Amino acid sequence: MIGFIKKDIAMIKSNFKLLGILFIAFTIMGLFGKMDISFILAFMSVMIMISTFSYDNYNKWDAYALTLPNSRKNNVKSKYITTILMILIVSIITIILSFIISYINVKTINYEQIFISMLDTIFGTLLVLSFMYPIIYKFGIEKARIGIFFIVFLLVAIGGFLSQYLDLSLITKLLLSIENYLALILIILSIIIVYVSYKISERIFNKKEF
């Protein structure tokens, strides 16, 4: 499985120059107050991991990987492990940049706000990727992109429709009531969501024919 992870990391390395440019661009925007720097995590994580699926598809990796021992289970597991490693690395870099930007802009560092913001972003990113992976394994990257686009569009439309009729004050009160436990809740939910997504992807990949 280590070889599978190294393969994904090697593919990610090919995007390092582009990622460096994006980091610099987002950091400059953050310095001028034009963007929340935590957005880097979600944007880059999705872009990077989708690129690894594209490379796999282009190079017929999945068909080749089946010739290796325990390839089906390790292929899926390595993708999730690489995703978690990548999110952790980008998170650390983003937190450091957030500290720097905060100190430059307001001469102080709001550690709690930065960490909570990053935790929210990490949860959201894991939620999106955990949702996307089973779809990609089921339909392939090209078909999955179209399906994900329509599903996201539908969810946004439903959310916008419901927001017109739901009492948002109740949601606000609920969030305030669990504020002291929010970090723990997000961590537990993240673990559950990623695990369920992994098991679904593993089951789909085990039944897939190439």
Backbone as CSV, one residue per row, in Angstrom:
resi,resn,N_x,N_y,N_z,CA_x,CA_y,CA_z,C_x,C_y,C_z
1,MET,0.823,-1.218,0.000,0.000,0.000,0.000,0.855,1.266,0.000
2,ILE,2.064,1.178,0.582,2.964,2.333,0.605,3.257,2.796,-0.811
3,GLY,3.410,1.816,-1.717,3.668,2.159,-3.115,2.513,2.921,-3.742
4,PHE,1.286,2.562,-3.370,0.107,3.256,-3.882,0.096,4.714,-3.409
5,ILE,0.436,4.901,-2.137,0.468,6.261,-1.582,1.559,7.080,-2.254
6,LYS,2.739,6.469,-2.452,3.841,7.167,-3.124,3.450,7.572,-4.540
7,LYS,2.673,6.708,-5.195,2.203,7.012,-6.550,1.348,8.268,-6.569
8,ASP,0.398,8.364,-5.619,-0.468,9.545,-5.545,0.328,10.803,-5.194
9,ILE,1.283,10.669,-4.259,2.113,11.812,-3.871,2.947,12.286,-5.048
10,ALA,3.463,11.330,-5.848,4.256,11.679,-7.028,3.412,12.468,-8.032
11,MET,2.135,12.099,-8.168,1.252,12.831,-9.080,0.954,14.233,-8.547
12,ILE,0.791,14.338,-7.232,0.534,15.636,-6.617,1.722,16.572,-6.811
13,LYS,2.954,16.019,-6.759,4.160,16.829,-6.906,4.185,17.577,-8.229
14,SER,3.576,16.987,-9.257,3.577,17.628,-10.574,2.794,18.933,-10.577
15,ASN,1.971,19.131,-9.532,1.163,20.353,-9.436,1.746,21.374,-8.460
16,PHE,2.945,21.095,-7.921,3.517,21.943,-6.883,3.708,23.394,-7.330
17,LYS,4.170,23.599,-8.560,4.395,24.969,-9.044,3.080,25.752,-9.089
18,LEU,2.057,25.110,-9.629,0.747,25.758,-9.698,0.213,26.030,-8.298
19,LEU,0.390,25.062,-7.400,-0.079,25.228,-6.030,0.650,26.375,-5.339
20,GLY,1.955,26.482,-5.599,2.730,27.580,-5.016,2.225,28.932,-5.477
21,ILE,1.899,29.043,-6.769,1.376,30.300,-7.321,0.027,30.642,-6.680
22,LEU,-0.826,29.623,-6.511,-2.141,29.845,-5.908,-2.010,30.251,-4.444
23,PHE,-1.076,29.626,-3.725,-0.835,29.997,-2.332,-0.452,31.466,-2.234
24,ILE,0.459,31.886,-3.107,0.920,33.279,-3.094,-0.236,34.232,-3.421
25,ALA,-1.018,33.864,-4.452,-2.139,34.714,-4.872,-3.170,34.860,-3.763
26,PHE,-3.546,33.741,-3.134,-4.538,33.772,-2.063,-4.012,34.521,-0.836
27,THR,-2.717,34.368,-0.566,-2.120,35.063,0.567,-2.164,36.575,0.366
28,ILE,-1.854,37.025,-0.843,-1.913,38.456,-1.164,-3.340,38.975,-1.005
29,MET,-4.311,38.200,-1.492,-5.722,38.594,-1.337,-6.092,38.673,0.137
30,GLY,-5.580,37.711,0.926,-5.848,37.728,2.361,-5.251,38.943,3.043
31,LEU,-4.066,39.359,2.605,-3.415,40.538,3.180,-4.222,41.800,2.938
32,PHE,-4.904,41.844,1.798,-5.717,43.014,1.466,-7.172,42.834,1.893
33,GLY,-7.439,41.772,2.646,-8.786,41.561,3.162,-9.799,41.173,2.126
34,LYS,-9.331,40.612,1.007,-10.241,40.262,-0.078,-10.736,38.817,0.006
35,MET,-10.137,38.012,0.888,-10.504,36.606,0.946,-10.133,36.000,2.285
36,ASP,-10.975,35.076,2.734,-10.647,34.280,3.912,-9.628,33.229,3.478
37,ILE,-8.449,33.270,4.077,-7.360,32.408,3.645,-7.679,30.930,3.820
38,SER,-8.615,30.589,4.713,-8.963,29.181,4.933,-9.595,28.555,3.689
39,PHE,-10.051,29.400,2.770,-10.643,28.915,1.518,-9.625,28.111,0.708
40,ILE,-8.332,28.388,0.915,-7.279,27.680,0.198,-7.423,26.182,0.374
41,LEU,-7.710,25.760,1.590,-7.789,24.338,1.908,-8.819,23.626,1.035
42,ALA,-10.049,24.130,1.045,-11.118,23.477,0.287,-10.819,23.470,-1.203
43,PHE,-10.375,24.617,-1.727,-10.129,24.750,-3.160,-9.027,23.810,-3.618
44,MET,-7.895,23.833,-2.911,-6.739,23.033,-3.324,-6.960,21.543,-3.092
45,SER,-7.592,21.193,-1.994,-7.811,19.783,-1.688,-8.655,19.110,-2.760
46,VAL,-9.747,19.751,-3.119,-10.625,19.192,-4.156,-9.887,19.128,-5.489
47,MET,-9.199,20.216,-5.851,-8.498,20.267,-7.133,-7.406,19.206,-7.219
48,ILE,-6.613,19.062,-6.154,-5.499,18.114,-6.145,-5.994,16.678,-6.242
49,MET,-6.967,16.315,-5.433,-7.401,14.927,-5.406,-8.168,14.533,-6.662
50,ILE,-8.910,15.451,-7.236,-9.570,15.152,-8.498,-8.526,14.895,-9.584
51,SER,-7.411,15.637,-9.531,-6.349,15.454,-10.527,-5.750,14.055,-10.440
52,THR,-5.652,13.472,-9.230,-5.087,12.129,-9.109,-6.000,11.093,-9.758
53,PHE,-7.307,11.277,-9.649,-8.244,10.374,-10.319,-8.131,10.516,-11.840
54,SER,-7.932,11.745,-12.295,-7.790,11.986,-13.737,-6.543,11.309,-14.281
55,TYR,-5.445,11.416,-13.534,-4.208,10.752,-13.949,-4.388,9.235,-13.967
56,ASP,-5.047,8.704,-12.939,-5.292,7.259,-12.885,-6.089,6.798,-14.094
57,ASN,-7.101,7.570,-14.440,-7.949,7.218,-15.567,-7.178,7.295,-16.885
58,TYR,-6.380,8.331,-17.042,-5.617,8.529,-18.284,-4.593,7.412,-18.480
59,ASN,-3.941,6.991,-17.394,-2.885,5.983,-17.473,-3.391,4.553,-17.253
60,LYS,-4.711,4.375,-17.191,-5.310,3.059,-16.985,-4.748,2.388,-15.718
61,TRP,-4.584,3.194,-14.665,-3.940,2.693,-13.458,-4.730,1.574,-12.780
62,ASP,-6.040,1.734,-12.687,-6.848,0.762,-11.949,-6.724,-0.640,-12.552
63,ALA,-6.727,-0.722,-13.884,-6.597,-2.021,-14.540,-5.232,-2.641,-14.245
64,TYR,-4.191,-1.822,-14.247,-2.845,-2.313,-13.942,-2.727,-2.730,-12.471
65,ALA,-3.337,-1.936,-11.587,-3.227,-2.189,-10.146,-3.833,-3.528,-9.764
66,LEU,-4.789,-4.019,-10.549,-5.434,-5.291,-10.235,-4.471,-6.470,-10.337
67,THR,-3.340,-6.275,-11.012,-2.354,-7.354,-11.140,-1.475,-7.464,-9.891
68,LEU,-1.601,-6.504,-8.983,-0.778,-6.468,-7.778,-1.522,-7.105,-6.605
69,PRO,-0.796,-7.648,-5.609,-1.440,-8.285,-4.440,-2.292,-7.285,-3.638
70,ASN,-3.475,-7.740,-3.241,-4.385,-6.919,-2.422,-4.647,-5.541,-3.025
71,SER,-4.630,-5.455,-4.337,-4.688,-4.154,-4.994,-6.028,-3.438,-4.814
72,ARG,-7.123,-4.174,-4.814,-8.436,-3.519,-4.733,-8.596,-2.770,-3.414
73,LYS,-8.308,-3.459,-2.315,-8.455,-2.841,-0.998,-7.440,-1.717,-0.803
74,ASN,-6.196,-1.970,-1.172,-5.137,-0.981,-0.974,-5.289,0.229,-1.883
75,ASN,-5.855,0.021,-3.073,-6.040,1.125,-4.010,-6.961,2.181,-3.417
76,VAL,-8.056,1.729,-2.830,-9.021,2.651,-2.227,-8.472,3.239,-0.929
77,LYS,-7.895,2.385,-0.099,-7.368,2.845,1.187,-6.276,3.887,1.000
78,SER,-5.384,3.673,0.040,-4.284,4.614,-0.191,-4.798,5.975,-0.643
79,LYS,-5.896,5.976,-1.397,-6.467,7.248,-1.865,-6.995,8.066,-0.684
80,TYR,-7.632,7.404,0.256,-8.158,8.098,1.435,-7.019,8.549,2.358
81,ILE,-6.001,7.707,2.515,-4.865,8.092,3.356,-4.133,9.287,2.755
82,THR,-3.924,9.258,1.443,-3.278,10.391,0.767,-4.098,11.658,0.932
83,THR,-5.410,11.524,0.845,-6.297,12.678,1.014,-6.136,13.292,2.399
84,ILE,-6.132,12.453,3.433,-5.991,12.947,4.807,-4.633,13.605,5.008
85,LEU,-3.570,12.984,4.489,-2.225,13.564,4.598,-2.155,14.919,3.902
86,MET,-2.737,14.985,2.704,-2.714,16.228,1.942,-3.474,17.341,2.660
87,ILE,-4.629,17.006,3.241,-5.426,17.994,3.965,-4.676,18.483,5.200
88,LEU,-3.998,17.577,5.905,-3.225,17.967,7.083,-2.091,18.920,6.711
89,ILE,-1.371,18.613,5.631,-0.248,19.463,5.201,-0.729,20.840,4.784
90,VAL,-1.785,20.864,3.951,-2.321,22.154,3.491,-2.896,22.938,4.671
91,SER,-3.492,22.234,5.639,-4.050,22.896,6.821,-2.957,23.589,7.630
92,ILE,-1.838,22.886,7.841,-0.730,23.461,8.609,-0.193,24.710,7.923
93,ILE,0.005,24.619,6.611,0.500,25.777,5.856,-0.490,26.931,5.933
94,THR,-1.775,26.609,5.794,-2.817,27.641,5.827,-2.903,28.314,7.186
95,ILE,-2.780,27.527,8.254,-2.812,28.088,9.611,-1.647,29.051,9.826
96,ILE,-0.451,28.649,9.381,0.729,29.513,9.512,0.526,30.823,8.755
97,LEU,0.009,30.714,7.524,-0.251,31.915,6.724,-1.319,32.787,7.384
98,SER,-2.321,32.152,7.986,-3.383,32.903,8.672,-2.820,33.678,9.849
99,PHE,-1.900,33.060,10.607,-1.241,33.751,11.712,-0.497,34.992,11.205
100,ILE,0.248,34.798,10.124,1.040,35.902,9.565,0.151,37.030,9.077
101,ILE,-0.893,36.679,8.337,-1.810,37.690,7.795,-2.523,38.423,8.921
102,SER,-2.971,37.687,9.933,-3.665,38.294,11.069,-2.749,39.288,11.789
103,TYR,-1.500,38.898,11.993,-0.569,39.777,12.701,-0.240,41.017,11.876
104,ILE,-0.087,40.848,10.576,0.220,41.999,9.704,-0.956,42.962,9.640
105,ASN,-2.172,42.403,9.555,-3.357,43.256,9.369,-3.822,43.943,10.653
106,VAL,-3.828,43.211,11.771,-4.388,43.779,13.010,-3.418,43.760,14.188
107,LYS,-2.166,43.348,13.923,-1.108,43.343,14.957,-1.403,42.404,16.121
108,THR,-2.263,41.442,15.898,-2.560,40.434,16.917,-3.012,39.164,16.220
109,ILE,-3.005,38.049,16.953,-3.405,36.769,16.368,-4.550,36.182,17.178
110,ASN,-5.686,36.035,16.538,-6.854,35.441,17.188,-6.798,33.921,16.965
111,TYR,-6.089,33.225,17.867,-5.860,31.792,17.694,-7.162,30.998,17.640
112,GLU,-8.086,31.317,18.534,-9.338,30.561,18.600,-10.140,30.692,17.313
113,GLN,-10.260,31.917,16.820,-11.027,32.146,15.600,-10.401,31.429,14.405
114,ILE,-9.078,31.481,14.305,-8.384,30.841,13.183,-8.566,29.328,13.228
115,PHE,-8.394,28.744,14.414,-8.517,27.292,14.529,-9.947,26.820,14.280
116,ILE,-10.926,27.564,14.784,-12.322,27.203,14.543,-12.650,27.309,13.060
117,SER,-12.173,28.385,12.422,-12.399,28.575,10.993,-11.787,27.435,10.195
118,MET,-10.566,27.026,10.562,-9.901,25.937,9.867,-10.614,24.611,10.104
119,LEU,-11.088,24.399,11.324,-11.800,23.162,11.638,-13.080,23.057,10.815
120,ASP,-13.797,24.166,10.692,-15.006,24.196,9.867,-14.679,23.873,8.411
121,THR,-13.573,24.459,7.923,-13.176,24.248,6.529,-12.738,22.813,6.299
122,ILE,-11.985,22.251,7.247,-11.560,20.852,7.140,-12.775,19.927,7.091
123,PHE,-13.742,20.189,7.971,-14.959,19.368,7.992,-15.688,19.467,6.658
124,GLY,-15.846,20.685,6.155,-16.534,20.882,4.884,-15.814,20.207,3.735
125,THR,-14.477,20.298,3.728,-13.680,19.681,2.667,-13.795,18.163,2.712
126,LEU,-13.692,17.595,3.908,-13.835,16.145,4.050,-15.234,15.683,3.648
127,LEU,-16.229,16.495,3.954,-17.611,16.165,3.590,-17.758,16.106,2.072
128,VAL,-17.205,17.120,1.388,-17.296,17.169,-0.072,-16.553,15.998,-0.709
129,LEU,-15.301,15.773,-0.278,-14.505,14.697,-0.862,-15.085,13.320,-0.543
130,SER,-15.605,13.156,0.666,-16.212,11.875,1.044,-17.471,11.603,0.230
131,PHE,-18.152,12.644,-0.150,-19.331,12.531,-0.998,-18.925,12.199,-2.439
132,MET,-17.823,12.802,-2.893,-17.404,12.649,-4.278,-16.777,11.289,-4.579
133,TYR,-15.983,10.755,-3.664,-15.218,9.544,-3.950,-16.068,8.342,-4.354
134,PRO,-17.118,7.989,-3.608,-17.935,6.842,-4.041,-18.535,7.052,-5.430
135,ILE,-18.917,8.283,-5.729,-19.479,8.576,-7.055,-18.430,8.370,-8.133
136,ILE,-17.200,8.834,-7.870,-16.111,8.677,-8.838,-15.791,7.199,-9.047
137,TYR,-15.715,6.437,-7.961,-15.425,5.001,-8.089,-16.547,4.261,-8.817
138,LYS,-17.762,4.740,-8.653,-18.908,4.076,-9.282,-19.005,4.384,-10.776
139,PHE,-18.869,5.669,-11.133,-19.142,6.073,-12.513,-17.904,6.507,-13.297
140,GLY,-16.760,6.629,-12.621,-15.579,7.126,-13.319,-15.503,8.636,-13.213
141,ILE,-14.321,9.176,-13.389,-14.105,10.602,-13.155,-14.883,11.497,-14.105
142,GLU,-14.961,11.119,-15.391,-15.631,11.984,-16.366,-17.132,12.081,-16.105
143,LYS,-17.780,10.938,-15.948,-19.224,10.943,-15.666,-19.508,11.530,-14.287
144,ALA,-18.610,11.262,-13.344,-18.815,11.756,-11.976,-18.807,13.272,-11.927
145,ARG,-17.946,13.912,-12.724,-17.895,15.379,-12.735,-19.242,15.972,-13.112
146,ILE,-19.880,15.393,-14.118,-21.189,15.887,-14.556,-22.231,15.639,-13.476
147,GLY,-22.221,14.434,-12.914,-23.188,14.090,-11.885,-23.034,14.947,-10.645
148,ILE,-21.791,15.166,-10.223,-21.521,15.976,-9.028,-21.985,17.407,-9.239
149,PHE,-21.759,17.925,-10.450,-22.183,19.295,-10.758,-23.692,19.446,-10.589
150,PHE,-24.450,18.518,-11.137,-25.903,18.616,-11.058,-26.397,18.391,-9.629
151,ILE,-25.752,17.477,-8.893,-26.161,17.219,-7.511,-25.906,18.441,-6.640
152,VAL,-24.709,19.045,-6.804,-24.382,20.249,-6.032,-25.343,21.378,-6.373
153,PHE,-25.635,21.535,-7.668,-26.583,22.571,-8.107,-27.955,22.326,-7.489
154,LEU,-28.376,21.065,-7.459,-29.680,20.719,-6.890,-29.719,20.997,-5.393
155,LEU,-28.632,20.636,-4.685,-28.572,20.865,-3.238,-28.601,22.355,-2.914
156,VAL,-27.878,23.147,-3.720,-27.872,24.596,-3.509,-29.265,25.170,-3.743
157,ALA,-29.929,24.684,-4.787,-31.282,25.157,-5.092,-32.256,24.799,-3.974
158,ILE,-32.142,23.554,-3.476,-33.013,23.125,-2.379,-32.728,23.938,-1.122
159,GLY,-31.434,24.149,-0.842,-31.052,24.945,0.318,-31.591,26.361,0.244
160,GLY,-31.498,26.957,-0.950,-32.022,28.313,-1.132,-33.530,28.367,-0.961
161,PHE,-34.212,27.333,-1.459,-35.669,27.274,-1.329,-36.083,27.116,0.130
162,LEU,-35.415,26.196,0.848,-35.769,25.947,2.243,-35.448,27.140,3.137
163,SER,-34.407,27.889,2.785,-34.024,29.038,3.605,-35.117,30.113,3.625
164,GLN,-35.977,30.066,2.623,-37.058,31.042,2.566,-38.182,30.703,3.543
165,TYR,-38.228,29.436,3.984,-39.345,28.994,4.800,-38.932,28.488,6.185
166,LEU,-37.633,28.172,6.355,-37.169,27.701,7.658,-36.889,28.864,8.598
167,ASP,-37.101,28.633,9.861,-36.802,29.636,10.879,-35.319,29.508,11.235
168,LEU,-34.476,30.366,10.652,-33.036,30.287,10.849,-32.629,30.587,12.291
169,SER,-33.512,31.279,13.034,-33.182,31.593,14.423,-33.086,30.318,15.264
170,LEU,-33.884,29.304,14.917,-33.827,28.033,15.629,-32.485,27.343,15.402
171,ILE,-32.000,27.413,14.160,-30.699,26.821,13.830,-29.595,27.558,14.571
172,THR,-29.718,28.879,14.638,-28.717,29.688,15.340,-28.686,29.328,16.821
173,LYS,-29.860,29.169,17.423,-29.943,28.797,18.840,-29.330,27.422,19.085
174,LEU,-29.571,26.490,18.141,-29.016,25.147,18.270,-27.491,25.185,18.230
175,LEU,-26.943,25.955,17.301,-25.489,26.076,17.178,-24.879,26.704,18.423
176,LEU,-25.570,27.694,18.973,-25.068,28.347,20.190,-25.097,27.393,21.376
177,SER,-26.101,26.507,21.411,-26.235,25.584,22.538,-25.140,24.516,22.539
178,ILE,-24.573,24.226,21.369,-23.522,23.196,21.291,-22.157,23.816,21.005
179,GLU,-22.064,25.125,21.168,-20.837,25.839,20.812,-19.617,25.272,21.542
180,ASN,-19.758,24.957,22.823,-18.623,24.468,23.610,-18.169,23.070,23.191
181,TYR,-19.040,22.354,22.490,-18.706,20.993,22.065,-18.549,20.896,20.546
182,LEU,-18.589,22.028,19.875,-18.603,22.037,18.415,-17.362,21.372,17.822
183,ALA,-16.191,21.688,18.367,-14.941,21.117,17.833,-14.962,19.596,17.932
184,LEU,-15.350,19.083,19.089,-15.404,17.638,19.297,-16.426,16.984,18.371
185,ILE,-17.586,17.633,18.222,-18.637,17.100,17.354,-18.154,17.021,15.909
186,LEU,-17.475,18.076,15.440,-16.984,18.096,14.058,-15.929,17.019,13.824
187,ILE,-15.064,16.804,14.812,-14.027,15.775,14.686,-14.645,14.384,14.599
188,ILE,-15.622,14.122,15.481,-16.291,12.814,15.489,-17.059,12.591,14.185
189,LEU,-17.782,13.624,13.751,-18.536,13.525,12.494,-17.611,13.304,11.306
190,SER,-16.458,13.979,11.314,-15.492,13.827,10.221,-15.008,12.387,10.132
191,ILE,-14.682,11.799,11.279,-14.205,10.410,11.307,-15.280,9.449,10.788
192,ILE,-16.511,9.657,11.232,-17.621,8.801,10.808,-17.868,8.929,9.310
193,ILE,-17.913,10.162,8.825,-18.197,10.417,7.409,-17.126,9.813,6.510
194,VAL,-15.856,10.023,6.867,-14.757,9.490,6.054,-14.779,7.963,6.064
195,TYR,-15.033,7.365,7.227,-15.058,5.904,7.331,-16.198,5.316,6.486
196,VAL,-17.378,5.902,6.592,-18.523,5.412,5.805,-18.240,5.555,4.312
197,SER,-17.684,6.697,3.920,-17.343,6.923,2.520,-16.332,5.892,2.037
198,TYR,-15.334,5.618,2.868,-14.304,4.639,2.509,-14.904,3.244,2.305
199,LYS,-15.763,2.826,3.209,-16.362,1.495,3.102,-17.238,1.375,1.860
200,ILE,-17.960,2.462,1.536,-18.794,2.459,0.325,-17.910,2.378,-0.921
201,SER,-16.854,3.191,-0.955,-15.940,3.189,-2.106,-15.266,1.831,-2.258
202,GLU,-14.859,1.245,-1.134,-14.211,-0.066,-1.163,-15.155,-1.123,-1.726
203,ARG,-16.389,-1.081,-1.289,-17.368,-2.060,-1.760,-17.631,-1.894,-3.269
204,ILE,-17.736,-0.646,-3.706,-17.962,-0.379,-5.136,-16.775,-0.866,-5.960
205,PHE,-15.562,-0.546,-5.500,-14.357,-0.909,-6.259,-14.146,-2.416,-6.298
206,ASN,-14.505,-3.120,-5.213,-14.342,-4.567,-5.170,-15.230,-5.281,-6.180
207,LYS,-16.367,-4.677,-6.505,-17.311,-5.275,-7.436,-17.106,-4.797,-8.883
208,LYS,-16.199,-3.830,-9.054,-16.030,-3.221,-10.370,-15.166,-4.084,-11.271
209,GLU,-15.534,-4.130,-12.560,-14.770,-4.884,-13.554,-14.059,-3.915,-14.499
210,PHE,-12.847,-4.261,-14.883,-12.052,-3.397,-15.768,-11.689,-4.164,-17.045
